[in-house]
Amino acid sequence: MLVRRLNRAGLRVISAGNGEQALQMMLAEQPCVVLMDMNLPVLDGWSACRRARSDERISHIPIIALTAHAMEEDRRNALAAGCDDYATKPVDFPGLLQKIGKLIRR
């Protein structure tokens, strides 16, 4: 559902099934921004984000953490892992679009 809404908002979306795929797709596609689910299989979003930040080929790509956890500690952990911003599920879609726009304009 989120992918459809993003597409309708004029954004091109590519999806990865796990953290390893996300990193491979970041390398291949060089997206303007990444929405990283923190609960991915194989390699979780926390680890994928840390790995992305340590790889100079993709470290510049902004990452927004997506998680079902709304605790302040989760937000701090996402930012500490290298995420540029944080959104909780269910997603506040207008707020998410603002975050994406801010990061793309950076």
KEDREN-195383 format. One record per residue (C-alpha): x, y, z; residue in one letter. Coordinates in nm, 2 decimals, always signed. Example, Ala and Ser with C-alpha at 12.3 -4.5 7.8 and 13.67 -1.06 7.14 Angstrom:
BEGIN
<site c1="+1.23" c2="-0.45" c3="+0.78" lumba="A"/>
<site c1="+1.37" c2="-0.11" c3="+0.71" lumba="S"/>
This chain:
BEGIN
<site c1="+0.00" c2="+0.00" c3="+0.00" lumba="M"/>
<site c1="+0.28" c2="+0.24" c3="+0.08" lumba="L"/>
<site c1="+0.45" c2="+0.17" c3="-0.26" lumba="V"/>
<site c1="+0.12" c2="+0.25" c3="-0.44" lumba="R"/>
<site c1="+0.08" c2="+0.58" c3="-0.25" lumba="R"/>
<site c1="+0.44" c2="+0.68" c3="-0.32" lumba="L"/>
<site c1="+0.40" c2="+0.59" c3="-0.69" lumba="N"/>
<site c1="+0.08" c2="+0.80" c3="-0.70" lumba="R"/>
<site c1="+0.28" c2="+1.09" c3="-0.55" lumba="A"/>
<site c1="+0.51" c2="+1.07" c3="-0.85" lumba="G"/>
<site c1="+0.80" c2="+0.88" c3="-0.68" lumba="L"/>
<site c1="+0.97" c2="+0.58" c3="-0.85" lumba="R"/>
<site c1="+0.99" c2="+0.30" c3="-0.60" lumba="V"/>
<site c1="+1.21" c2="-0.01" c3="-0.60" lumba="I"/>
<site c1="+1.17" c2="-0.28" c3="-0.33" lumba="S"/>
<site c1="+1.41" c2="-0.51" c3="-0.16" lumba="A"/>
<site c1="+1.31" c2="-0.83" c3="+0.02" lumba="G"/>
<site c1="+1.59" c2="-0.81" c3="+0.28" lumba="N"/>
<site c1="+1.88" c2="-0.60" c3="+0.40" lumba="G"/>
<site c1="+2.13" c2="-0.77" c3="+0.17" lumba="E"/>
<site c1="+1.92" c2="-0.70" c3="-0.13" lumba="Q"/>
<site c1="+1.86" c2="-0.34" c3="-0.01" lumba="A"/>
<site c1="+2.24" c2="-0.28" c3="-0.01" lumba="L"/>
<site c1="+2.29" c2="-0.44" c3="-0.35" lumba="Q"/>
<site c1="+2.01" c2="-0.22" c3="-0.49" lumba="M"/>
<site c1="+2.15" c2="+0.09" c3="-0.33" lumba="M"/>
<site c1="+2.48" c2="+0.02" c3="-0.51" lumba="L"/>
<site c1="+2.32" c2="-0.06" c3="-0.84" lumba="A"/>
<site c1="+2.04" c2="+0.21" c3="-0.85" lumba="E"/>
<site c1="+2.19" c2="+0.49" c3="-0.64" lumba="Q"/>
<site c1="+1.84" c2="+0.61" c3="-0.53" lumba="P"/>
<site c1="+1.78" c2="+0.97" c3="-0.41" lumba="C"/>
<site c1="+1.65" c2="+0.84" c3="-0.07" lumba="V"/>
<site c1="+1.59" c2="+0.50" c3="+0.09" lumba="V"/>
<site c1="+1.30" c2="+0.40" c3="+0.32" lumba="L"/>
<site c1="+1.46" c2="+0.12" c3="+0.53" lumba="M"/>
<site c1="+1.23" c2="-0.12" c3="+0.72" lumba="D"/>
<site c1="+1.42" c2="-0.20" c3="+1.04" lumba="M"/>
<site c1="+1.27" c2="-0.55" c3="+1.07" lumba="N"/>
<site c1="+1.41" c2="-0.70" c3="+0.74" lumba="L"/>
<site c1="+1.50" c2="-1.07" c3="+0.72" lumba="P"/>
<site c1="+1.86" c2="-1.20" c3="+0.64" lumba="V"/>
<site c1="+2.02" c2="-0.86" c3="+0.74" lumba="L"/>
<site c1="+1.81" c2="-0.63" c3="+0.95" lumba="D"/>
<site c1="+1.76" c2="-0.26" c3="+0.87" lumba="G"/>
<site c1="+1.98" c2="-0.15" c3="+1.16" lumba="W"/>
<site c1="+2.28" c2="-0.35" c3="+1.03" lumba="S"/>
<site c1="+2.20" c2="-0.26" c3="+0.66" lumba="A"/>
<site c1="+2.21" c2="+0.11" c3="+0.75" lumba="C"/>
<site c1="+2.54" c2="+0.08" c3="+0.94" lumba="R"/>
<site c1="+2.69" c2="-0.11" c3="+0.64" lumba="R"/>
<site c1="+2.56" c2="+0.15" c3="+0.40" lumba="A"/>
<site c1="+2.72" c2="+0.43" c3="+0.60" lumba="R"/>
<site c1="+3.05" c2="+0.25" c3="+0.60" lumba="S"/>
<site c1="+3.05" c2="+0.21" c3="+0.22" lumba="D"/>
<site c1="+3.17" c2="+0.53" c3="+0.05" lumba="E"/>
<site c1="+2.98" c2="+0.43" c3="-0.27" lumba="R"/>
<site c1="+2.65" c2="+0.46" c3="-0.10" lumba="I"/>
<site c1="+2.71" c2="+0.65" c3="+0.23" lumba="S"/>
<site c1="+2.58" c2="+0.97" c3="+0.08" lumba="H"/>
<site c1="+2.23" c2="+0.82" c3="+0.02" lumba="I"/>
<site c1="+1.98" c2="+0.95" c3="+0.28" lumba="P"/>
<site c1="+1.80" c2="+0.68" c3="+0.47" lumba="I"/>
<site c1="+1.47" c2="+0.70" c3="+0.65" lumba="I"/>
<site c1="+1.41" c2="+0.43" c3="+0.91" lumba="A"/>
<site c1="+1.06" c2="+0.27" c3="+0.91" lumba="L"/>
<site c1="+0.96" c2="+0.08" c3="+1.22" lumba="T"/>
<site c1="+0.66" c2="-0.02" c3="+1.42" lumba="A"/>
<site c1="+0.83" c2="+0.09" c3="+1.74" lumba="H"/>
<site c1="+0.74" c2="+0.44" c3="+1.85" lumba="A"/>
<site c1="+0.97" c2="+0.46" c3="+2.15" lumba="M"/>
<site c1="+1.21" c2="+0.75" c3="+2.17" lumba="E"/>
<site c1="+1.49" c2="+0.50" c3="+2.22" lumba="E"/>
<site c1="+1.42" c2="+0.34" c3="+1.88" lumba="D"/>
<site c1="+1.44" c2="+0.68" c3="+1.72" lumba="R"/>
<site c1="+1.78" c2="+0.74" c3="+1.88" lumba="R"/>
<site c1="+1.90" c2="+0.40" c3="+1.78" lumba="N"/>
<site c1="+1.80" c2="+0.46" c3="+1.42" lumba="A"/>
<site c1="+1.99" c2="+0.79" c3="+1.41" lumba="L"/>
<site c1="+2.29" c2="+0.63" c3="+1.58" lumba="A"/>
<site c1="+2.28" c2="+0.35" c3="+1.31" lumba="A"/>
<site c1="+2.32" c2="+0.63" c3="+1.05" lumba="G"/>
<site c1="+1.96" c2="+0.69" c3="+0.95" lumba="C"/>
<site c1="+1.89" c2="+1.05" c3="+0.85" lumba="D"/>
<site c1="+1.53" c2="+1.04" c3="+0.97" lumba="D"/>
<site c1="+1.27" c2="+0.81" c3="+1.13" lumba="Y"/>
<site c1="+0.91" c2="+0.72" c3="+1.07" lumba="A"/>
<site c1="+0.68" c2="+0.49" c3="+1.26" lumba="T"/>
<site c1="+0.42" c2="+0.25" c3="+1.11" lumba="K"/>
<site c1="+0.14" c2="+0.31" c3="+1.04" lumba="P"/>
<site c1="+0.31" c2="+0.58" c3="+0.84" lumba="V"/>
<site c1="+0.18" c2="+0.94" c3="+0.85" lumba="D"/>
<site c1="+0.20" c2="+0.97" c3="+0.47" lumba="F"/>
<site c1="+0.20" c2="+1.35" c3="+0.44" lumba="P"/>
<site c1="+0.47" c2="+1.37" c3="+0.70" lumba="G"/>
<site c1="+0.67" c2="+1.10" c3="+0.52" lumba="L"/>
<site c1="+0.65" c2="+1.29" c3="+0.20" lumba="L"/>
<site c1="+0.78" c2="+1.60" c3="+0.38" lumba="Q"/>
<site c1="+1.07" c2="+1.40" c3="+0.51" lumba="K"/>
<site c1="+1.15" c2="+1.26" c3="+0.17" lumba="I"/>
<site c1="+1.13" c2="+1.60" c3="+0.01" lumba="G"/>
<site c1="+1.36" c2="+1.76" c3="+0.27" lumba="K"/>
<site c1="+1.62" c2="+1.49" c3="+0.22" lumba="L"/>
<site c1="+1.61" c2="+1.50" c3="-0.16" lumba="I"/>
<site c1="+1.66" c2="+1.88" c3="-0.16" lumba="R"/>
<site c1="+1.96" c2="+1.85" c3="+0.07" lumba="R"/>
